[in-house]
Amino acid sequence: MLIVALTGGIGSGKSTVAEAFARHGIPIIDTDVIARELVAPGQPALAQIAAQFGDGVLTADGRLDRGALRDIVFADPARRRVLEQILHPRIRDEVRRRLDGLPGPYCLVVIPLLAETGDYPFVDRVLLVEADEETRIRRTMARDQLSREQVEQILTSQSSREQRRALADDIIDNSTDLARLEQQVDVLHDQYLTLAGTN
């Protein structure tokens, strides 16, 4: 099976692109979804995060307080690396587990922080979703109820456009409308089927 990593900066529209591929019947593995499952109450990763960052990153009912943790890790790159060391090996192992026996000619693995973390040697191809910075800021503010300053801080902590482009085999421009996006997905879908030897 051809394994395509889907990546892009915050607010670039990775979920919208993944949904367009899913409409073609392509299986999607989303590392953000896996990360949320790994920090559910009772999971070892959540206990490790609380041990490293203190009980202030937990809500009263023992769940992860994402906002509190985000404030810590985006203010301090060293603390962010600690969090990544807890989560990323677990996420990668779970991706491998889910890939085993997955049906279809190719699949999409959504890895937002591929440029930051790397270390996915089983990926065959990298698809980058791009949008202009102002569009990304606007989308993220609306989606996550964050201030412009908070979003700009996240953008600063992520890889640059040039770093992501250096990894990319394919690029989708998601600065325009959904119809244009779906045209690009259709073209890539045919290309991936050909690369997988089924077209």
Residue frames as a rotation matrix with the C-alpha (Angstrom) as fourth column:
MET 1
0.569 0.822 0.000 0.00
0.822 -0.569 0.000 0.00
0.000 0.000 -1.000 0.00
LEU 2
-0.303 -0.589 0.749 1.19
0.531 -0.757 -0.381 3.51
0.791 0.283 0.542 -0.87
ILE 3
0.243 0.323 -0.915 1.35
0.957 -0.236 0.170 5.63
-0.161 -0.916 -0.366 2.29
VAL 4
-0.138 -0.178 0.974 0.88
0.507 -0.858 -0.085 9.37
0.851 0.482 0.208 1.77
ALA 5
-0.392 -0.028 -0.919 1.53
0.869 -0.338 -0.360 11.79
-0.301 -0.941 0.157 4.64
LEU 6
0.270 0.540 0.797 -0.74
0.632 -0.724 0.276 14.83
0.726 0.429 -0.537 4.59
THR 7
-0.185 -0.423 -0.887 0.80
0.940 -0.339 -0.035 17.83
-0.286 -0.840 0.461 6.33
GLY 8
-0.059 0.146 0.987 0.56
0.501 -0.851 0.156 21.61
0.864 0.504 -0.023 6.51
GLY 9
-0.933 -0.332 0.139 0.64
0.082 -0.575 -0.814 24.48
0.350 -0.748 0.563 8.96
ILE 10
-0.581 0.742 -0.334 -2.20
0.576 0.086 -0.813 25.31
-0.574 -0.665 -0.477 11.32
GLY 11
0.081 0.765 -0.639 -5.30
-0.088 -0.633 -0.769 26.56
-0.993 0.119 0.016 9.51
SER 12
-0.740 -0.442 -0.507 -4.14
-0.514 -0.114 0.850 25.37
-0.434 0.890 -0.142 6.09
GLY 13
0.164 0.929 -0.333 -7.16
-0.978 0.110 -0.176 23.08
-0.127 0.354 0.926 5.67
LYS 14
-0.815 -0.561 -0.143 -5.75
-0.572 0.819 0.050 19.59
0.089 0.122 -0.989 6.22
SER 15
-0.589 0.658 0.469 -9.09
0.019 0.592 -0.806 18.26
-0.808 -0.466 -0.361 7.50
THR 16
0.369 0.742 -0.560 -10.93
-0.561 -0.303 -0.770 19.58
-0.741 0.599 0.304 4.45
VAL 17
-0.132 -0.520 -0.844 -8.40
-0.971 0.241 0.003 17.91
0.201 0.820 -0.536 2.14
ALA 18
-0.933 -0.219 0.285 -8.60
-0.302 0.908 -0.290 14.63
-0.195 -0.356 -0.914 4.10
GLU 19
-0.152 0.963 0.221 -12.40
-0.134 0.201 -0.970 14.69
-0.979 -0.177 0.098 3.82
ALA 20
0.369 0.248 -0.896 -12.12
-0.876 -0.230 -0.425 15.16
-0.312 0.941 0.132 0.03
PHE 21
-0.584 -0.628 -0.515 -9.87
-0.734 0.679 0.004 12.09
0.347 0.380 -0.857 -0.24
ALA 22
-0.801 0.334 0.496 -12.21
-0.152 0.688 -0.710 10.14
-0.578 -0.644 -0.500 2.07
ARG 23
0.230 0.926 -0.300 -15.03
-0.587 -0.114 -0.801 10.79
-0.776 0.361 0.518 -0.42
HIS 24
0.091 -0.294 -0.951 -12.94
-0.924 0.332 -0.191 8.78
0.372 0.896 -0.242 -2.90
GLY 25
0.908 0.329 -0.261 -13.04
-0.207 0.891 0.403 5.88
0.365 -0.312 0.877 -0.41
ILE 26
0.009 -0.987 -0.160 -9.47
0.015 0.160 -0.987 6.38
1.000 0.007 0.016 0.76
PRO 27
0.593 0.185 -0.784 -8.77
0.733 0.280 0.620 5.40
0.335 -0.942 0.030 4.40
ILE 28
0.260 -0.435 0.862 -7.56
-0.251 -0.892 -0.375 8.25
0.932 -0.119 -0.341 6.61
ILE 29
0.291 -0.247 -0.924 -5.44
0.915 0.354 0.193 7.94
0.279 -0.902 0.329 9.76
ASP 30
0.501 -0.019 0.865 -5.35
-0.012 -1.000 -0.016 11.24
0.866 -0.003 -0.501 11.66
THR 31
-0.358 -0.740 -0.569 -2.55
0.609 0.277 -0.743 11.69
0.707 -0.613 0.352 14.20
ASP 32
-0.689 0.204 0.696 -4.49
-0.517 -0.811 -0.273 14.51
0.509 -0.548 0.664 15.92
VAL 33
0.450 0.890 -0.072 -7.30
-0.648 0.381 0.659 12.03
0.614 -0.250 0.749 16.63
ILE 34
0.346 -0.421 -0.839 -4.77
0.460 0.855 -0.240 9.49
0.818 -0.303 0.489 17.91
ALA 35
-0.707 -0.664 0.245 -3.16
0.159 -0.486 -0.859 12.16
0.690 -0.568 0.449 20.13
ARG 36
-0.226 0.712 0.665 -6.54
-0.839 -0.489 0.238 12.98
0.495 -0.504 0.708 21.68
GLU 37
0.705 0.486 -0.516 -7.16
-0.233 0.847 0.479 9.27
0.670 -0.217 0.710 22.37
LEU 38
-0.012 -0.833 -0.553 -3.71
0.514 0.469 -0.718 8.92
0.857 -0.293 0.423 23.97
VAL 39
-0.892 -0.338 0.301 -4.42
-0.040 -0.604 -0.796 11.67
0.451 -0.722 0.525 26.51
ALA 40
0.180 0.984 0.007 -7.85
-0.286 0.046 0.957 10.41
0.941 -0.174 0.289 27.56
PRO 41
0.202 -0.061 0.977 -8.34
-0.978 -0.072 0.198 9.82
0.058 -0.996 -0.074 31.30
GLY 42
0.741 0.040 0.670 -6.65
-0.300 0.913 0.277 6.61
-0.600 -0.406 0.689 32.42
GLN 43
0.890 -0.453 0.044 -4.12
0.230 0.364 -0.903 6.58
0.393 0.814 0.428 29.59
PRO 44
0.382 -0.823 -0.421 -0.40
0.884 0.192 0.427 6.32
-0.271 -0.535 0.801 30.52
ALA 45
-0.349 -0.548 0.761 0.48
0.765 -0.635 -0.106 9.38
0.541 0.545 0.640 28.40
LEU 46
0.441 0.573 0.691 -1.89
0.035 -0.780 0.625 11.58
0.897 -0.252 -0.364 30.41
ALA 47
0.926 -0.145 -0.350 -0.32
0.372 0.178 0.911 10.43
-0.069 -0.973 0.219 33.68
GLN 48
0.012 -0.995 0.097 3.13
0.991 0.025 0.133 11.17
-0.135 0.094 0.986 32.27
ILE 49
-0.161 0.015 0.987 2.06
0.463 -0.882 0.089 14.64
0.872 0.471 0.135 31.11
ALA 50
0.812 0.513 0.278 0.63
-0.020 -0.453 0.891 15.42
0.583 -0.729 -0.357 34.57
ALA 51
0.678 -0.629 -0.381 3.85
0.680 0.338 0.651 14.19
-0.281 -0.700 0.656 36.19
GLN 52
-0.282 -0.853 0.440 5.96
0.955 -0.295 0.041 16.44
0.095 0.431 0.897 33.93
PHE 53
-0.534 0.111 0.838 3.77
0.297 -0.903 0.309 19.54
0.791 0.414 0.449 33.80
GLY 54
-0.986 0.156 0.052 1.88
-0.098 -0.307 -0.946 19.43
-0.132 -0.939 0.319 37.09
ASP 55
-0.490 0.868 0.083 -1.78
0.779 0.479 -0.405 19.03
-0.391 -0.133 -0.911 37.98
GLY 56
-0.276 0.347 -0.896 -2.47
-0.152 -0.936 -0.316 22.50
-0.949 0.049 0.311 36.59
VAL 57
-0.768 -0.008 -0.641 -2.76
-0.640 -0.039 0.768 20.92
-0.032 0.999 0.025 33.13
LEU 58
-0.796 0.569 -0.209 -5.70
0.530 0.820 0.215 18.77
0.294 0.060 -0.954 34.32
THR 59
-0.281 0.804 0.525 -9.32
-0.430 -0.594 0.680 19.84
0.858 -0.035 0.512 34.70
ALA 60
-0.267 0.248 0.931 -11.27
-0.961 0.001 -0.276 19.20
-0.069 -0.969 0.239 37.90
ASP 61
0.720 0.609 0.332 -12.57
-0.579 0.791 -0.197 15.92
-0.383 -0.050 0.922 36.45
GLY 62
0.199 -0.765 0.612 -9.09
-0.056 0.615 0.787 14.68
-0.978 -0.191 0.080 35.51
ARG 63
0.737 0.052 0.673 -9.12
0.649 0.221 -0.728 15.48
-0.187 0.974 0.129 31.80
LEU 64
-0.386 -0.914 0.127 -6.35
0.903 -0.346 0.253 17.28
-0.187 0.212 0.959 29.95
ASP 65
0.588 0.446 -0.675 -6.75
0.312 -0.895 -0.319 21.06
-0.747 -0.023 -0.665 30.00
ARG 66
0.328 -0.464 0.823 -5.55
0.945 0.172 -0.280 21.72
-0.012 0.869 0.494 26.46
GLY 67
0.770 0.017 0.637 -5.52
0.167 -0.970 -0.176 25.48
0.615 0.242 -0.750 26.87
ALA 68
0.857 -0.461 0.231 -3.34
-0.390 -0.288 0.874 25.35
-0.336 -0.840 -0.427 29.99
LEU 69
0.362 -0.746 0.559 -0.91
0.514 0.660 0.548 22.92
-0.778 0.089 0.622 28.36
ARG 70
0.493 -0.130 0.860 -0.82
0.822 -0.255 -0.510 24.96
0.286 0.958 -0.019 25.14
ASP 71
0.932 -0.123 0.342 0.08
-0.194 -0.964 0.182 28.11
0.307 -0.236 -0.922 27.10
ILE 72
0.620 -0.733 0.279 3.03
-0.208 0.190 0.960 26.30
-0.756 -0.653 -0.034 28.70
VAL 73
0.197 -0.610 0.768 4.48
0.669 0.656 0.349 24.62
-0.717 0.445 0.537 25.63
PHE 74
0.555 0.005 0.832 4.14
0.751 -0.432 -0.499 27.54
0.357 0.902 -0.243 23.23
ALA 75
0.937 -0.253 0.239 5.87
-0.325 -0.883 0.339 29.84
0.126 -0.396 -0.910 25.71
ASP 76
0.205 -0.877 0.434 8.83
-0.776 0.124 0.618 27.47
-0.596 -0.464 -0.656 26.18
PRO 77
0.346 -0.087 -0.934 10.34
-0.827 0.443 -0.347 25.39
0.444 0.893 0.081 23.33
ALA 78
-0.745 -0.665 -0.051 12.13
-0.545 0.651 -0.528 23.09
0.384 -0.366 -0.848 25.81
ARG 79
-0.513 0.654 0.557 8.80
-0.439 0.358 -0.824 22.22
-0.738 -0.667 0.104 27.48
ARG 80
0.450 0.671 -0.590 7.27
-0.849 0.117 -0.515 21.63
-0.276 0.732 0.622 24.05
ARG 81
-0.185 -0.608 -0.772 10.03
-0.743 0.600 -0.295 19.10
0.643 0.519 -0.563 23.29
VAL 82
-0.875 -0.061 0.481 9.25
-0.422 0.584 -0.693 17.30
-0.239 -0.809 -0.536 26.56
LEU 83
0.070 0.986 0.150 5.61
-0.573 0.163 -0.803 16.97
-0.816 -0.030 0.577 25.47
GLU 84
0.417 0.038 -0.908 6.66
-0.890 0.221 -0.400 15.78
0.185 0.975 0.126 22.01
GLN 85
-0.630 -0.735 -0.252 8.91
-0.645 0.675 -0.358 13.10
0.433 -0.063 -0.899 23.55
ILE 86
-0.623 0.506 0.596 5.95
-0.352 0.500 -0.792 11.78
-0.699 -0.703 -0.133 25.52
LEU 87
0.292 0.955 -0.045 3.45
-0.403 0.081 -0.912 11.79
-0.867 0.284 0.409 22.65
HIS 88
0.243 -0.098 -0.965 5.21
-0.962 -0.154 -0.226 11.35
-0.127 0.983 -0.132 19.30
PRO 89
-0.833 -0.530 -0.157 6.68
-0.548 0.830 0.106 7.83
0.074 0.174 -0.982 19.77
ARG 90
-0.583 0.699 0.415 3.26
0.116 0.577 -0.808 6.63
-0.804 -0.423 -0.418 20.98
ILE 91
0.344 0.719 -0.604 1.48
-0.531 -0.381 -0.757 8.30
-0.774 0.581 0.251 18.05
ARG 92
-0.183 -0.515 -0.838 3.93
-0.982 0.144 0.126 6.80
0.056 0.845 -0.531 15.55
ASP 93
-0.951 -0.174 0.256 3.50
-0.222 0.960 -0.170 3.29
-0.216 -0.218 -0.952 17.03
GLU 94
-0.200 0.962 0.185 -0.28
0.083 0.205 -0.975 3.61
-0.976 -0.180 -0.121 16.83
VAL 95
0.279 0.221 -0.934 -0.11
-0.858 -0.380 -0.346 4.77
-0.431 0.898 0.083 13.20
ARG 96
-0.665 -0.605 -0.438 1.97
-0.731 0.648 0.214 1.67
0.154 0.463 -0.873 12.36
ARG 97
-0.811 0.397 0.430 -0.56
0.064 0.791 -0.609 -0.54
-0.582 -0.466 -0.666 14.16
ARG 98
0.158 0.960 -0.230 -3.49
-0.169 -0.203 -0.964 0.97
-0.973 0.191 0.130 12.24
LEU 99
-0.032 -0.242 -0.970 -1.70
-0.977 -0.197 0.082 0.63
-0.211 0.950 -0.230 8.91
ASP 100
-0.895 -0.356 0.269 -1.43
-0.325 0.933 0.153 -3.15
-0.306 0.049 -0.951 9.36
GLY 101
-0.683 0.613 0.398 -4.04
0.649 0.759 -0.054 -4.83
-0.335 0.221 -0.916 7.22
LEU 102
-0.192 0.612 -0.767 -5.64
-0.185 -0.790 -0.584 -1.58
-0.964 0.030 0.265 6.06
PRO 103
0.144 0.289 0.946 -7.52
0.796 0.534 -0.285 -2.12
-0.588 0.794 -0.153 2.77
GLY 104
0.901 0.331 -0.281 -7.10
0.091 -0.777 -0.623 -0.05
-0.424 0.536 -0.730 -0.38
PRO 105
0.621 -0.671 0.405 -4.42
0.644 0.141 -0.752 0.95
0.448 0.727 0.520 -2.89
TYR 106
-0.528 -0.787 0.320 -3.22
0.367 -0.551 -0.750 3.88
0.766 -0.278 0.579 -0.79
CYS 107
0.444 0.653 -0.614 -4.01
0.874 -0.164 0.458 5.68
0.198 -0.740 -0.643 2.44
LEU 108
0.148 -0.307 0.940 -3.57
-0.012 -0.951 -0.308 9.14
0.989 0.035 -0.144 3.87
VAL 109
0.116 -0.161 -0.980 -1.88
0.980 0.182 0.086 9.69
0.164 -0.970 0.179 7.23
VAL 110
0.656 0.170 0.735 -2.57
0.149 -0.984 0.095 13.21
0.740 0.047 -0.671 8.51
ILE 111
0.202 -0.702 -0.683 0.61
0.979 0.136 0.150 14.37
-0.013 -0.699 0.715 10.29
PRO 112
0.946 0.261 0.190 0.37
0.278 -0.959 -0.064 18.13
0.166 0.114 -0.980 10.99
LEU 113
0.721 -0.692 0.033 3.83
-0.558 -0.552 0.620 18.34
-0.411 -0.465 -0.784 12.59
LEU 114
0.879 -0.390 0.274 5.72
0.469 0.805 -0.362 16.15
-0.079 0.447 0.891 10.09
ALA 115
0.466 -0.736 0.491 8.31
0.147 -0.483 -0.863 18.87
0.872 0.475 -0.117 9.40
GLU 116
0.362 -0.293 0.885 8.83
-0.842 -0.510 0.175 19.45
0.400 -0.809 -0.431 13.13
THR 117
0.452 -0.078 0.888 9.04
-0.671 0.627 0.397 15.82
-0.588 -0.775 0.231 14.24
GLY 118
-0.160 -0.493 -0.855 9.99
-0.933 0.359 -0.032 13.84
0.323 0.792 -0.518 11.13
ASP 119
-0.794 -0.372 0.480 10.69
-0.565 0.744 -0.358 10.22
-0.224 -0.555 -0.801 11.94
TYR 120
0.388 0.848 0.361 8.00
-0.459 0.517 -0.723 8.55
-0.799 0.115 0.590 9.85
PRO 121
-0.567 -0.800 -0.194 10.26
-0.558 0.201 0.805 6.31
-0.606 0.565 -0.561 7.73
PHE 122
-0.573 0.401 0.715 7.33
0.514 0.855 -0.068 4.23
-0.639 0.328 -0.696 6.47
VAL 123
0.441 0.713 -0.544 5.79
-0.002 -0.606 -0.796 7.18
-0.897 0.352 -0.266 4.58
ASP 124
0.010 -0.396 0.918 6.20
0.894 0.414 0.168 6.91
-0.447 0.820 0.358 0.79
ARG 125
-0.377 0.000 0.926 5.10
0.688 -0.670 0.280 10.39
0.621 0.742 0.253 -0.21
VAL 126
-0.543 0.160 -0.824 4.37
0.643 -0.553 -0.531 13.78
-0.540 -0.818 0.197 1.36
LEU 127
-0.093 0.624 0.776 1.39
0.777 -0.441 0.448 15.94
0.622 0.645 -0.444 0.38
LEU 128
-0.796 -0.249 -0.552 1.56
0.544 -0.693 -0.473 19.53
-0.265 -0.677 0.687 1.65
VAL 129
0.305 0.892 0.333 -1.54
0.913 -0.373 0.164 21.71
0.270 0.255 -0.929 2.01
GLU 130
-0.769 -0.604 -0.210 -0.85
0.634 -0.762 -0.132 25.42
-0.080 -0.235 0.969 1.81
ALA 131
0.513 0.790 0.336 -2.84
0.804 -0.579 0.136 28.61
0.302 0.200 -0.932 2.29
ASP 132
-0.125 -0.582 0.803 -1.70
0.163 -0.811 -0.562 32.19
0.979 0.061 0.197 2.68
GLU 133
-0.815 -0.380 -0.437 -0.89
0.440 0.084 -0.894 33.28
0.377 -0.921 0.099 6.22
GLU 134
-0.800 0.548 0.244 -3.79
-0.599 -0.745 -0.292 35.69
0.021 -0.380 0.925 6.67
THR 135
0.091 0.833 -0.546 -6.29
-0.655 0.463 0.597 32.98
0.750 0.304 0.587 5.63
ARG 136
-0.195 -0.251 -0.948 -4.69
0.391 0.867 -0.310 30.52
0.900 -0.431 -0.071 8.07
ILE 137
-0.984 -0.175 -0.018 -4.81
0.096 -0.449 -0.888 33.03
0.148 -0.876 0.459 10.94
ARG 138
-0.478 0.873 0.099 -8.47
-0.856 -0.488 0.170 33.87
0.196 -0.003 0.981 10.25
ARG 139
0.154 0.540 -0.827 -9.51
-0.344 0.814 0.468 30.19
0.926 0.213 0.311 10.01
THR 140
-0.440 -0.418 -0.795 -7.70
0.518 0.606 -0.604 29.22
0.734 -0.677 -0.050 13.22
MET 141
-0.961 0.144 0.234 -9.09
-0.267 -0.693 -0.670 32.15
0.065 -0.707 0.705 15.22
ALA 142
-0.150 0.983 -0.103 -12.63
-0.922 -0.102 0.373 31.19
0.356 0.151 0.922 14.15
ARG 143
0.192 0.225 -0.955 -12.18
-0.169 0.966 0.193 27.44
0.967 0.125 0.224 14.68
ASP 144
-0.202 -0.441 -0.874 -10.31
0.704 0.555 -0.443 27.43
0.681 -0.705 0.198 18.00
GLN 145
0.824 0.560 0.091 -11.66
0.370 -0.652 0.661 30.67
0.430 -0.511 -0.744 19.54
LEU 146
0.103 -0.879 -0.465 -8.12
0.944 -0.061 0.325 32.03
-0.314 -0.473 0.824 19.87
SER 147
0.664 0.007 -0.748 -6.84
-0.037 -0.998 -0.042 35.60
-0.747 0.055 -0.663 19.68
ARG 148
0.912 -0.399 -0.093 -4.71
-0.152 -0.119 -0.981 36.72
0.380 0.909 -0.169 16.74
GLU 149
0.207 -0.883 0.420 -1.73
-0.960 -0.267 -0.088 36.92
0.190 -0.385 -0.903 19.11
GLN 150
0.192 -0.080 0.978 -2.19
-0.511 0.843 0.170 33.30
-0.838 -0.533 0.121 20.21
VAL 151
0.899 0.183 0.398 -2.45
0.220 0.598 -0.771 32.09
-0.379 0.781 0.497 16.60
GLU 152
0.740 -0.672 -0.021 0.62
-0.441 -0.461 -0.770 34.08
0.508 0.579 -0.637 15.58
GLN 153
0.092 -0.687 0.721 2.52
-0.949 0.158 0.272 32.50
-0.301 -0.709 -0.637 18.48
ILE 154
0.468 0.147 0.872 1.57
-0.033 0.988 -0.148 29.03
-0.883 0.040 0.467 17.20
LEU 155
0.993 -0.091 0.079 2.61
0.079 -0.001 -0.997 29.97
0.091 0.996 0.007 13.66
THR 156
0.442 -0.878 0.183 5.99
-0.843 -0.477 -0.250 31.12
0.307 -0.044 -0.951 14.94
SER 157
0.052 -0.413 0.909 6.52
-0.733 0.602 0.316 27.80
-0.678 -0.684 -0.271 16.73
GLN 158
0.707 0.291 0.645 5.83
0.146 0.832 -0.536 25.76
-0.692 0.473 0.545 13.59
SER 159
-0.259 -0.819 0.512 8.14
0.706 0.201 0.679 25.04
-0.659 0.537 0.527 10.68
SER 160
-0.369 0.056 -0.928 8.47
-0.431 -0.895 0.117 27.62
-0.823 0.443 0.355 7.96
ARG 161
0.726 0.639 -0.254 6.84
-0.460 0.178 -0.870 27.32
-0.511 0.749 0.423 4.55
GLU 162
0.237 -0.735 -0.635 10.30
-0.904 0.071 -0.421 26.61
0.354 0.674 -0.648 3.07
GLN 163
-0.673 -0.490 0.554 10.96
-0.690 0.685 -0.233 23.77
-0.265 -0.539 -0.800 5.54
ARG 164
0.071 0.782 0.619 7.62
-0.216 0.618 -0.756 22.14
-0.974 -0.080 0.213 4.73
ARG 165
0.764 0.210 -0.610 8.12
-0.610 -0.076 -0.789 22.60
-0.212 0.975 0.070 0.99
ALA 166
-0.229 -0.946 -0.232 11.51
-0.968 0.246 -0.048 20.88
0.103 0.213 -0.972 1.22
LEU 167
-0.661 0.040 0.749 9.70
-0.312 0.894 -0.323 17.71
-0.682 -0.447 -0.578 2.39
ALA 168
0.203 0.979 -0.015 6.81
-0.404 0.070 -0.912 17.86
-0.892 0.191 0.409 -0.07
ASP 169
-0.728 -0.259 0.635 6.35
0.428 0.551 0.716 15.66
-0.536 0.793 -0.290 -3.12
ASP 170
-0.333 0.729 0.598 2.97
0.753 -0.176 0.634 17.24
0.568 0.662 -0.490 -3.91
ILE 171
-0.925 0.043 -0.377 1.36
0.210 -0.769 -0.604 20.55
-0.316 -0.638 0.702 -2.96
ILE 172
-0.068 0.949 0.308 -2.31
0.940 -0.043 0.338 21.57
0.334 0.312 -0.889 -2.77
ASP 173
-0.944 -0.130 0.304 -3.19
0.065 -0.974 -0.215 25.27
0.324 -0.184 0.928 -2.70
ASN 174
-0.223 0.894 -0.390 -6.12
0.941 0.302 0.155 25.74
0.256 -0.332 -0.908 -0.35
SER 175
-0.846 -0.123 -0.518 -6.32
0.299 -0.915 -0.271 29.54
-0.441 -0.385 0.811 -0.52
THR 176
-0.833 0.532 -0.154 -9.31
-0.458 -0.505 0.732 29.61
0.311 0.680 0.664 -2.87
ASP 177
0.022 0.953 0.303 -12.64
-1.000 0.026 -0.010 27.76
-0.017 -0.303 0.953 -2.91
LEU 178
0.020 0.067 0.998 -13.77
-0.464 0.885 -0.051 24.20
-0.886 -0.462 0.049 -2.29
ALA 179
0.928 0.365 0.071 -14.38
-0.097 0.422 -0.901 23.47
-0.359 0.830 0.427 -5.98
ARG 180
0.524 -0.814 -0.250 -10.77
-0.671 -0.214 -0.710 24.31
0.524 0.540 -0.659 -6.84
LEU 181
-0.207 -0.569 0.796 -9.56
-0.930 0.366 0.019 22.24
-0.302 -0.736 -0.605 -3.89
GLU 182
0.373 0.448 0.812 -11.56
-0.256 0.891 -0.374 19.20
-0.892 -0.069 0.448 -4.99
GLN 183
0.934 -0.129 -0.334 -10.17
-0.324 0.092 -0.942 19.49
0.152 0.987 0.045 -8.55
GLN 184
0.037 -0.996 0.079 -6.66
-0.910 -0.066 -0.410 19.27
0.413 -0.057 -0.909 -7.12
VAL 185
-0.183 -0.021 0.983 -7.63
-0.708 0.696 -0.117 16.28
-0.682 -0.717 -0.142 -4.97
ASP 186
0.811 0.553 0.192 -9.13
-0.242 0.616 -0.750 14.51
-0.532 0.562 0.633 -7.99
VAL 187
0.642 -0.648 -0.409 -5.89
-0.564 -0.039 -0.825 14.92
0.519 0.761 -0.391 -9.95
LEU 188
-0.327 -0.820 0.470 -3.77
-0.929 0.187 -0.320 13.64
0.174 -0.541 -0.822 -7.04
HIS 189
0.240 0.499 0.832 -6.15
-0.600 0.751 -0.277 10.74
-0.763 -0.433 0.480 -6.39
ASP 190
0.983 0.105 -0.154 -5.59
-0.186 0.508 -0.841 9.50
-0.010 0.855 0.519 -9.97
GLN 191
0.272 -0.959 -0.078 -1.85
-0.691 -0.139 -0.709 10.05
0.670 0.247 -0.701 -9.60
TYR 192
-0.291 -0.370 0.882 -1.71
-0.925 0.344 -0.161 8.05
-0.244 -0.863 -0.443 -6.34
LEU 193
0.666 0.555 0.498 -3.73
-0.366 0.825 -0.430 5.21
-0.650 0.104 0.753 -7.85
THR 194
0.829 -0.439 -0.346 -1.17
-0.288 0.196 -0.937 5.10
0.479 0.877 0.036 -10.71
LEU 195
-0.120 -0.931 0.345 1.74
-0.854 -0.080 -0.514 5.13
0.506 -0.356 -0.785 -8.24
ALA 196
-0.112 0.165 0.980 0.03
-0.786 0.589 -0.188 2.33
-0.608 -0.791 0.064 -6.27
GLY 197
-0.926 -0.355 -0.128 -0.21
-0.344 0.656 0.672 0.33
-0.155 0.666 -0.729 -9.49
THR 198
-0.508 0.805 0.307 -3.98
0.531 0.573 -0.624 0.17
-0.678 -0.154 -0.719 -9.62
ASN 199
0.301 0.629 -0.716 -4.81
-0.197 -0.694 -0.692 2.77
-0.933 0.350 -0.085 -12.29
